[in-house]
Amino acid sequence: MVLAIGAPLLALVAALVITSGVIGVTGKDPFHAFYVMLDFGIKSDSQVWIINKAIPYYLAAVAVAIGFRMNLFNIGVDGQYRIAAFCAAVLGGALTLPGFIQIPLILLVAMLVGAVWSGIAGLLKTTRGVSEVVTTIMLNFIAASTIGYFLQDGRLAVKDGNLFHTPDIPASSHFFTIPTTPDPIDGTLILAVVTGAAYWFVLGRTRFGFDLRAVGRSESAASASGVSVKRMVVTSMVLSGLVAGLVGMPTLLNKSFNYGTDFPAGIGFTGIAIALLGRNHPVGMALGALLWGFLERTGTQLEFEEYAQEIVGVMQGVIVLCVVIAYEVVRRYGLRMQQRQVGEQLAKQARKREKKAEVSA
């Protein structure tokens, strides 16, 4: 318990010290920067903005974490959620069904497309031995090129000024919002909560989750116990893509209501950083997503204080790096402590046996 708390505290202190040094080198006051960020971040409108921003970040982190738990590096979440959101937007713009039918249909299409796109990498890894890193990177480019081809006037998109986008989803199919002041919170927050709960339950409380984690720890041991490693690889990649398909839904169903050339990109790569930051734990990733949103929100205020705009990027990178290093340091320290305790116990048992031998003699 102490080690579990010590790792994030060590990372936080180290990140603050390093970031303060970086800001100080630029000739600015680091303490004033932290004050400005905290003061602006606790405002009610900032809090709503941070929560809404954190929703897709959290979904992307969960998608990445599913692969991480099996030592698979799904670097293609970015392409998976974009191609999924595009297909879902095309379907949503072409139909005029009641919202209680169309919204689940849009979500289902997004998840299926994401699962298929990610499953390709899983199949290539198990049948041809191709690294999922290489495959998912290439699939990112294929997804972007496919979207670029169809996102043209006269194909699957319409022109709106200098932008191209799919036909708008009807108002009846817009996702609900949670009324808060001064702005509402996106209703897709519920989607993120349900996804996180499902991730925790499936991977932590089911036989499937145990098998998945066992394969991630040792493929040979898992195979010897009767687990099909190839099937688990494909399944985990499919599940990762399934969740990745939901990443674009907060934007599609709560904000843009179409897929256009201005649809946000890069969320999948942010999800990798947040998964590392949260150590693949559902609560940890939620806190990491909120922290990422906080830094992005308050970073804009630093520019008005004449701080370099790259400071926020430096903070994000330093935090992730410190967390990874801190957890590794704490892990090694805990391992040494366990080895020492085992050694002491073995020594005690050896002394007891010697005493018994002397008495019997």
Stockholm file with secondary structure:
# STOCKHOLM 1.0

chainA/1-361         MVLAIGAPLLALVAALVITSGVIGVTGKDPFHAFYVMLDFGIKSDSQVWIINKAIPYYLAAVAVAIGFRMNLFNIGVDGQYRIAAFCAAVLGGALTLPGFIQIPLILLVAMLVGAVWSGIAGLLKTTRGVSEVVTTIMLNFIAASTIGYFLQDGRLAVKDGNLFHTPDIPASSHFFTIPTTPDPIDGTLILAVVTGAAYWFVLGRTRFGFDLRAVGRSESAASASGVSVKRMVVTSMVLSGLVAGLVGMPTLLNKSFNYGTDFPAGIGFTGIAIALLGRNHPVGMALGALLWGFLERTGTQLEFEEYAQEIVGVMQGVIVLCVVIAYEVVRRYGLRMQQRQVGEQLAKQARKREKKAEVSA
#=GR chainA/1-361 SS CHHHHHHHHHHHHHHHHHHHHHHHHTTSCHHHHHHHHHHHHTSHHHHHHHHHHHHHHHHHHHHHHHHHTTTCCCTTHHHHHHHHHHHHHHHHHHCCCCHHHHHHHHHHHHHHHHHHHHHHHHHHHHHHCCCHHHHHHHHHHHHHHHHHHHSSBTTTBEEETTEEECCCCCGGGSCCEECCSSSCEETHHHHHHHHHHHHHHHHHHSHHHHHHHHHHHCHHHHHHTTCCHHHHHHHHHHHHHHHHTTTTHHHIIIIISSCBTTSCCCHHHHHHHHHHHTTTCHHHHHHHHHHHHHHHHHHHHHHHTTCCTTHHHHHHHHHHHHHHHHHHHHHHHHHHHHHHHHHHHHHHHHHHHHHHHHHHC
#=GC SS_cons         CHHHHHHHHHHHHHHHHHHHHHHHHTTSCHHHHHHHHHHHHTSHHHHHHHHHHHHHHHHHHHHHHHHHTTTCCCTTHHHHHHHHHHHHHHHHHHCCCCHHHHHHHHHHHHHHHHHHHHHHHHHHHHHHCCCHHHHHHHHHHHHHHHHHHHSSBTTTBEEETTEEECCCCCGGGSCCEECCSSSCEETHHHHHHHHHHHHHHHHHHSHHHHHHHHHHHCHHHHHHTTCCHHHHHHHHHHHHHHHHTTTTHHHIIIIISSCBTTSCCCHHHHHHHHHHHTTTCHHHHHHHHHHHHHHHHHHHHHHHTTCCTTHHHHHHHHHHHHHHHHHHHHHHHHHHHHHHHHHHHHHHHHHHHHHHHHHHC
//
